[in-house]
Amino acid sequence: MATLLEEGICIIKDKKVAERFLKDLENPPKTDWREIRKRIKQIEKELEEGEEWAKKMKL
């Protein structure tokens, strides 16, 4: 399965899931810029926490 994903191939056996996935690819849902900023801040916070944890563990 990993080889298929590396080649950019995705197999979806469920028809409803495949149709929804294709629909989302053709018309991606609109994301508000405030939501994007919120996600970025959350990711930055998690990165900082990860760096602090790595320092505590002396990695």
CORUR-V217082 format. One record per residue. RES is the residue in three letters. SS is DSSP state (H for helix, E for strand, C for the rest). Layout:
BEGIN
{{RES,SS} {RES,SS}}
END
This chain:
BEGIN
{{MET,C} {ALA,H} {THR,H} {LEU,H} {LEU,H} {GLU,H} {GLU,C} {GLY,C} {ILE,C} {CYS,C} {ILE,C} {ILE,C} {LYS,C} {ASP,C} {LYS,H} {LYS,H} {VAL,H} {ALA,H} {GLU,H} {ARG,H} {PHE,H} {LEU,H} {LYS,H} {ASP,H} {LEU,H} {GLU,H} {ASN,C} {PRO,C} {PRO,C} {LYS,C} {THR,C} {ASP,C} {TRP,H} {ARG,H} {GLU,H} {ILE,H} {ARG,H} {LYS,H} {ARG,H} {ILE,H} {LYS,H} {GLN,H} {ILE,H} {GLU,H} {LYS,H} {GLU,H} {LEU,H} {GLU,H} {GLU,H} {GLY,H} {GLU,H} {GLU,H} {TRP,H} {ALA,H} {LYS,H} {LYS,H} {MET,H} {LYS,C} {LEU,C}}
END
